């Protein structure tokens, strides 16, 4: 199924882009113990995806919604078999015993949350993989975005997230999209939930850009938007 609904944890900024509310800053204080995770993004065939060095790619570990550690992918010409592995050193305390670690990936301004989790004991331990066989975080990159023509009345709304079509259809979905409508913001707006609202009628096509970043590439899509003024009533009179 190509169409999908997406819950967006984000806020709208002036240029019409989406910026996630999740904080990616780990605590500055030193924890008593360290839980280590070696993780890698893997495609449908189980091969490690080595993120592009042109993108800013960060893997985060979160406990109780709070960032406990971040890591960037490993790159080396001398030991290429380890390329793409993230080493997370998660600070934990005894009080964290049996808590769940959630993983999220940040690629420039796009974020992804993984269903794969691990549990900490609250002490020093390796809880996910080893460098040669890292914890698998399944990831199928989006290669194409398309959006059909959008018609909306002044004051009316359209759920963009119900219209966006991605290729392949089973691609890993982002938590957030970036929307570029800076040249059309006088006529419509888009909120943090992907709801487009018509503001002012315009019979000419308006432009809406949709962007996300995968570990390998930056993917663009666009749509034409028409904002219409509906006729609310017609009165006929005898001549």
Residue pairs with C-beta under 8 A, 6 or more apart in sequence:
1 169
2 165
2 166
2 167
2 169
3 162
3 163
3 164
3 165
4 161
4 164
4 166
4 173
5 159
5 161
5 162
6 161
6 164
6 173
6 174
6 175
6 177
6 194
7 175
7 193
8 18
8 161
8 175
8 176
8 177
8 192
8 193
8 194
9 20
9 21
9 22
9 175
9 176
10 18
10 19
10 20
10 21
10 175
10 176
10 192
11 18
11 19
11 21
11 192
12 18
12 189
12 190
12 191
12 192
13 19
15 180
15 182
16 179
16 180
16 181
16 182
16 185
16 189
16 190
17 109
17 178
17 179
17 180
17 211
18 109
18 176
18 177
18 178
18 179
18 192
19 109
19 176
20 106
20 109
20 111
20 175
20 176
22 62
22 67
22 104
22 111
23 66
23 67
24 58
24 60
24 67
24 70
24 106
25 67
26 67
26 68
26 69
26 70
26 91
27 66
27 68
27 91
30 91
31 91
31 92
31 93
32 92
32 93
32 94
33 91
33 92
33 93
33 94
33 122
33 123
33 124
34 89
34 90
34 91
34 92
34 124
35 89
35 90
35 92
35 101
35 120
35 121
35 124
35 125
35 126
35 127
36 87
36 88
36 89
36 90
36 125
36 126
36 127
36 128
37 61
37 86
37 87
37 88
37 90
37 101
37 118
37 126
37 127
37 128
37 129
37 135
38 85
38 86
38 87
38 88
38 126
38 128
38 129
38 130
38 131
38 134
38 135
39 59
39 85
39 86
39 88
39 103
39 128
39 129
39 134
39 135
39 136
39 137
40 48
40 49
40 84
40 85
40 86
40 129
40 134
40 135
40 136
40 137
41 48
41 49
41 51
41 84
41 105
41 137
41 138
41 139
41 215
42 48
42 49
42 136
42 137
42 138
42 139
43 49
43 138
43 139
43 140
44 138
44 140
46 136
48 83
48 84
48 85
48 134
49 84
49 139
49 141
49 215
49 216
50 73
50 75
50 83
50 84
51 57
51 73
51 84
51 107
51 215
51 216
52 215
52 216
52 217
53 75
55 107
55 108
55 213
55 215
55 216
55 218
56 106
56 107
56 108
57 72
57 73
57 105
57 106
57 107
57 215
58 70
58 71
58 72
58 105
58 106
59 70
59 71
59 72
59 73
59 86
59 88
59 103
59 104
59 105
59 106
59 137
60 67
60 69
60 70
60 103
60 104
60 105
60 106
61 67
61 68
61 69
61 70
61 88
61 90
61 101
61 102
61 103
62 68
62 101
62 102
62 103
62 104
63 90
63 92
63 96
63 99
63 100
63 101
63 102
63 120
64 99
68 90
68 91
68 92
68 101
69 88
69 89
69 90
69 91
70 88
71 86
71 87
71 88
71 89
72 86
73 83
73 84
73 85
73 86
74 82
74 83
74 84
74 85
74 86
74 87
75 83
76 82
76 83
81 132
82 131
82 132
85 131
85 134
86 134
87 131
88 128
90 101
90 120
92 120
92 122
92 123
93 122
94 122
94 123
95 122
96 120
96 122
97 120
97 121
97 122
97 123
98 119
98 120
98 121
98 122
99 119
99 120
99 122
100 117
100 118
100 119
101 117
101 118
101 119
101 120
101 127
102 113
102 114
102 117
103 113
103 114
103 116
103 117
103 137
104 111
104 112
104 113
104 114
104 175
105 111
105 112
105 114
105 137
105 139
105 215
107 213
107 214
107 215
108 213
108 218
109 176
109 178
109 211
109 213
110 174
110 175
110 176
110 177
110 178
110 211
110 212
110 213
110 214
111 174
111 175
111 176
112 139
112 172
112 173
112 174
112 175
113 175
114 137
114 138
116 135
116 136
116 137
116 138
118 127
118 128
118 135
119 127
120 127
121 127
128 134
128 135
129 135
129 136
138 172
139 172
139 215
140 168
140 170
140 171
140 172
141 171
141 172
141 214
141 215
141 216
141 217
142 166
142 167
142 168
142 171
142 172
142 173
142 174
142 212
142 214
142 219
143 167
143 168
143 171
143 217
143 219
144 166
144 167
144 219
144 221
145 164
145 165
145 166
145 167
145 210
145 211
145 212
145 219
145 220
145 221
146 164
146 165
146 167
146 221
147 160
147 163
147 164
147 165
147 208
147 210
147 221
147 222
147 223
148 163
148 165
148 223
149 223
149 224
149 225
149 226
150 158
150 160
150 163
150 196
150 208
150 223
150 224
150 225
150 226
151 225
151 226
151 228
152 158
152 188
152 196
152 197
152 198
152 225
152 226
152 227
152 228
153 198
153 227
153 228
153 229
153 230
154 198
154 199
154 200
154 201
154 227
154 228
154 229
154 230
155 197
155 198
156 197
156 198
156 230
157 195
157 196
157 197
157 198
158 195
158 196
159 194
159 195
159 196
160 177
160 179
160 190
160 194
160 195
160 196
160 208
160 210
161 177
161 193
161 194
163 223
164 177
164 210
164 221
166 173
174 212
176 212
177 194
177 210
177 211
177 212
178 209
178 210
178 211
178 212
179 190
179 194
179 208
179 209
179 210
179 211
180 208
180 209
180 210
180 211
181 188
181 189
181 190
181 206
181 207
181 208
181 209
181 225
183 206
183 207
184 206
184 207
184 208
184 225
186 199
186 200
187 198
187 199
187 200
187 201
187 202
187 206
187 225
187 227
188 196
188 197
188 198
188 199
188 206
188 208
188 225
188 227
189 196
189 197
189 199
190 196
190 197
190 208
191 197
196 208
196 225
198 227
198 228
199 227
200 227
201 227
201 228
201 229
202 226
202 227
203 226
205 224
205 225
205 226
206 224
206 225
206 226
206 227
207 222
207 223
207 224
207 225
208 222
208 223
208 224
208 225
209 220
209 221
209 222
210 220
210 221
210 222
210 223
211 218
211 219
211 220
211 221
212 218
212 219
213 219
